[in-house]
């Protein structure tokens, strides 16, 4: 009986510790989701090579990030307000490759199978 209880406690502790994200990770995720979302407002001719795939990928990354934060218990109100404040800050600014690449790197590390989820979501956005 002791082994079962100890095993259950161990599973509970490891499951809980692996699924929680820090306040800094939440903050950075919201910032990145806002940056991804703001990319939707950049004119096509201002994107690298005018490639709309940048918008598709950013839209997918914003959706996957939003879904992940929601699954981690972050309220929709906090998600919306965090994303909107970054969109407001980024609106009208040109495409910033380094900034977006840093966000992709962060999100790929934070979200299990993040890269694959974003690629899969991007393929479904415009039926591609």
N, C-alpha and C positions, 0 to 999 in steps of 0.2 A: 504494500500500500504506500509506503514511504517513497518508493521508486516512482510510482505513478504520480504522486503529488509533486515530487521534485521535477520529474519530466514535464509535467504540465506547467509548473512555474517557469522552468527554463524556456519552454516554447513561448509562453506569454511574454516573458522579458525580451527575448530575441525578436519576436514579431513586432512588439511595440517599439523597440528601439530602432528597428530598420525602417519602419514606416513613417516615423515622425521627421519632419523637416524643420530646420531652424528658422527663426525670424529673419535672419539675413538671407537665407535661401528663398524664403517667401518674397522678401523685398526685391531681391535680384530677379526672381522669376516674373514678378509683376512688371518690373522695369523692362525686361526683355519682351514680354508679351505686348507691352505698349509700343516698343520699338518695332516689333513685327507688324503690329496693327497699323502703325503710322506709315509703314511702307506702302499700304494700299492707297495712300493719298499722293504718292509721287507719280508724276506724269510719266508715261511710257518712254518718251524720248529722253528722260533724265535718268533712266535705269541703265546699268551697264549693257551696252549693245542693244538697248531698247527691248530687252528680253522680258516678256511677261512672266516667265518662270520664277523670277525673283519675287513677284507678287504672290504667285501660287504657293511657293514654299513658305513665304512669310505668313500668309493667311493660315496655312496648315500648322505652322509652328505656334502661332497664337492660339489656335483651337486646341492643339494637343497640350499646350502649357496650361490653358484655362481648365481643361478637363482634369489634368493632373492635380492642379491646386484644389479644385473642387473635391476630388477624391481624397485629398489630404485633410479635408475639413475646413478649408478656407471659405468663408462666406462669400456668396455671390456679390454682396454689397462691397466687400473689401476688394474682391477681384476687379469689379467694374471701376471702382474709384481709383485703384492703383493703375490700371491700364489707361483709363481716361486721362489721368494727370500726366502720364508720360506721352500720350498722344498729343495732348495740348502743348507740351514742351517741344515735341519733335515736329509738329505740323509746319509744313512749308520749308523744312530743311531738306537738303539733297540726300540722296542715298549715301550712307556711310558704311562702306564695306567692312572696315575694321571693327566698328561697333557691332554690326550684325554678325560678323563671324565670331566675335567674342561671345555673343549671346547664344549662337548655335552651339558653340563648344560647351558653354555652361549647361544649357538645357540637355544636350546629349549625355552629359555626365550625371545630371540630376535625375532625369526621368529614365526608369528602366526601359531599355529598347527604344529610347526617345528618337534616335535617328531613323529607325525603321518605321516607327509610328508616324513621324512627320512625312517621310517619303510616301508611305501608303496613303495618308490623308491627302497629300498634294496631288496624287494621281486621280483622286476622286473629285477634286474641286470643280473642274470644268469638263469632267467626263474623259480625262486623258488617261 
